[in-house]
Amino acid sequence: MSAELAIAGIGCFVLAVGHTAIGVRWVLPRLAEIPLPGTPFGPPEMTLSMVRFTWHVVGVQLLGFAILLETLALAPHVDARTLLLRWFAALWLAVTAKACWDTRRRPRSLLRFPVPFVFALIAVMSWAASS
């Protein structure tokens, strides 16, 4: 077992919990009160959705890094390349699922801002490269 990787993983987990808690409690609820600009992708409501999505993606990525580091700490003989690429694929699929969930009431917005399709492509290519 690698104590350094375990400590790094715990650090990422603490950051994920802290980032998410601060956002859910203090930052994200107050964003609806602030007039946000529209973008070429949509009205101010879409800007708000994009900021919320981005906030949650950071939490998901930090949690993913925490799990990845803990796995590397506990299984030092694992094939690191395969583990990393497959874990990255899983993280990108999770972010894709979050984006699709957020747009479930207005799926046409995926056509205006097709980033989830790029996320899915990255996931598939990462998985394919892991073999």
C-alpha positions in Angstrom: 0.0 0.0 0.0 1.2 3.5 -0.8 0.5 5.9 2.0 1.3 8.9 -0.2 -1.4 7.9 -2.7 -3.9 7.1 0.1 -3.4 10.5 1.7 -3.7 12.2 -1.8 -6.9 10.3 -2.3 -8.3 11.4 1.1 -7.4 15.0 0.2 -9.3 14.7 -3.1 -12.3 13.3 -1.2 -12.2 16.2 1.3 -12.0 18.7 -1.6 -15.0 17.0 -3.3 -17.2 17.1 -0.3 -16.2 20.6 0.6 -16.6 22.0 -2.9 -20.0 20.3 -3.3 -21.2 21.4 0.2 -20.2 25.0 -0.3 -21.8 25.1 -3.7 -25.1 23.5 -2.7 -25.3 25.6 0.5 -24.0 29.0 -0.4 -23.1 29.6 -4.0 -25.6 27.8 -6.3 -28.9 28.9 -4.6 -27.9 32.6 -4.8 -27.0 32.4 -8.4 -30.7 32.5 -9.3 -31.0 35.9 -7.7 -28.2 37.5 -9.8 -29.0 38.6 -13.3 -26.8 36.5 -15.6 -26.1 37.2 -19.2 -27.4 35.2 -22.1 -24.9 33.5 -24.4 -25.0 32.5 -28.1 -26.1 29.1 -26.7 -29.2 30.4 -24.9 -30.9 32.8 -22.5 -29.8 33.6 -19.0 -31.5 30.4 -17.7 -29.1 28.4 -19.8 -26.2 30.3 -18.5 -27.3 29.5 -14.9 -27.7 25.8 -15.9 -24.2 25.8 -17.4 -22.6 27.3 -14.2 -24.5 24.8 -12.0 -23.4 21.9 -14.3 -19.8 23.1 -14.2 -19.8 23.3 -10.4 -21.1 19.7 -10.1 -18.6 18.4 -12.7 -15.7 19.7 -10.5 -17.2 17.7 -7.6 -17.6 14.6 -9.7 -14.1 14.8 -11.0 -12.6 15.3 -7.5 -14.5 12.3 -6.3 -13.3 10.3 -9.3 -9.7 11.3 -8.6 -10.1 10.3 -4.9 -11.3 6.8 -5.9 -8.6 6.4 -8.5 -5.9 7.4 -6.1 -7.2 5.1 -3.4 -7.4 2.2 -5.9 -3.8 2.9 -6.9 -2.8 3.0 -3.2 -4.5 -0.3 -2.4 -3.6 -2.2 -5.5 0.0 -1.2 -6.5 0.4 -4.0 -9.0 -2.6 -3.1 -11.1 -2.0 -2.1 -14.7 -2.0 1.7 -14.2 -2.6 2.6 -17.9 -5.7 0.4 -18.2 -7.0 1.5 -14.8 -6.6 5.2 -15.6 -8.1 5.1 -19.1 -11.1 3.0 -18.0 -11.7 5.2 -15.0 -11.5 8.3 -17.1 -14.0 6.7 -19.5 -16.3 6.1 -16.5 -15.9 9.7 -15.3 -16.7 11.1 -18.7 -19.8 8.9 -19.0 -20.9 10.1 -15.5 -20.5 13.7 -16.7 -22.4 12.9 -19.9 -25.2 11.3 -17.8 -25.4 14.5 -15.6 -25.6 16.7 -18.7 -28.4 14.5 -20.2 -30.2 14.5 -16.8 -30.1 18.3 -16.6 -31.6 18.6 -20.1 -34.3 16.0 -19.7 -37.1 18.6 -19.7 -35.7 20.4 -22.7 -33.7 17.9 -24.8 -33.4 20.4 -27.7 -30.9 22.3 -25.7 -28.5 19.4 -26.4 -28.6 20.4 -30.0 -27.8 24.1 -29.2 -24.9 23.1 -26.9 -23.7 19.6 -27.9 -20.9 19.3 -25.4 -22.3 16.0 -23.9 -21.7 14.3 -27.3 -18.0 15.3 -27.0 -17.9 13.9 -23.5 -19.3 10.6 -24.7 -16.8 10.6 -27.5 -13.9 11.1 -25.1 -15.3 8.3 -22.9 -15.5 5.8 -25.8 -12.0 6.7 -27.1 -10.5 6.4 -23.6 -12.1 3.0 -23.2 -11.0 1.9 -26.6 -7.4 3.0 -25.9 -7.4 1.0 -22.7 -7.6 -2.4 -24.5 
